[in-house]
Amino acid sequence: MDYKMVVDGIEISANEAIGEKEAKAYIAYVHSKNPGKEIASISLDFDGEEVGLGYHLQPEGFEKIRRITGYLVGTVDRFNNGKRAEERDRVKHA
């Protein structure tokens, strides 16, 4: 039977019932292995004395960077009118 619970906004599923204190210990362990990352969910599979631990992290956003007129930029919103015209008039190769 699957047991599901949400602790600190993280969905935890296990094949045995666990308490909130134990769930927080598993969350702390996953945080220690992945500092600075958010946990989406944790799955626990208890088999006697062994515990199978699986987890998914929240996807991280990223900004596309490209080289435009010799500069590495994500967007051209900070370019002045001259640089914007240079980017608009350049020949784009496919």
N, C-alpha and C positions, 0 to 999 in steps of 0.2 A: 504494500500500500504506500502511496506517495503522500508525504506531508509537505505542505507549502506554508510559508510564512513570509512576512515582510518585516525586516528589521533595518532601521535607519534608511529606509527607501530602497533597500536591496532585496530582491526576491530570492528566497532560499528554498530549495526543494531537497528533500531527503527521503530515504526509504525507511527511516525510523523517526519517531518524534524526538525533537531536541528542544532544550530550553533557550530562552533569549540570551542568557549569559554565554552559553556554549556557541550560539550563533554569532554573537559579537566577537568571540575568540577567533572563529574562522574568518570573519571579516577582517579583523586586525592582522591575521596571518597573510591574507591575500594582499592587503594594503602594504605590508612590509616587503612583499616580493615585487610590488608594482607601485612604487612611490609616485605620488602626483597624478595618478590615474583614477578615474571613477569606475566603480564596479557596477555592472548591470545586473548580474545574477550569479548565484553560486549553487552548484548541485553537489550533494553529498551522497555517497554510496557506502553504507556501513556493511562490512562483511566480517563478522567476528571482531577481532582486535584491529583489523585494518580498515582504513577509511579512504575511499576514492574521492578526491577533491577535484571538481571541475569548476571553471568560472569563465564568465564573459565580461570583457571590459567595454565601457561606453566608447563608441567610435569617436575619434578625434577629428576635428575639422582642420582643414589646411587651406592655404592660400596658394593659388597657382602663380608662379613667378616666371616671367619671361624677360628676354633681353630686348629692350626697345631703345633704339638710337644710342646704344652703348651703355645703357643703364639697366640694372636688374630691378624690375618693378613688378608689382601685382596689378596695379591699375595706373592710369594716367591722370587721375584726378588732382595730383599735386604738380603736374607739369604746367609751365606757363604757356601762353598762347603760341610762342615760337616753337617750343618742343611739341606741342599738340599738332601744329601744322606740319612739322617734320614727320611725325608719326603717321599722320593722315595721308601725306603725299608720297610716302616711301613705296617702293615696289615690293609687294608681298609674294613670296615664292611658296608654291604648294609642295 
